[in-house]
Amino acid sequence: MSDDTRAPQQREIPPAAQRALAEADERRKAREAEIAKMPTELGGRDGPEPVRYGDWEKKGLAIDF
């Protein structure tokens, strides 16, 4: 029977993977800063952006496009 309570072994991340993680973090921060600069929408829809997720719901009817 194995002991599942022990911590997983930590492996060293290769330099290329570290660069990729740093670049992804920079892109994420830039995107968040861009979103923060956008004006708030007045009278917009609640929830996630329907165009991004492919569903549009209006007055109880859902339309996939």
Buried (B, 14 or more C-beta within 10 A) or exposed (E): EEEEEEEEEEEEEEEEEEEEEEEEEEEEEEEEEEEEEEEEEEEEEEEEEBEEEEEEEEEEEEEEE
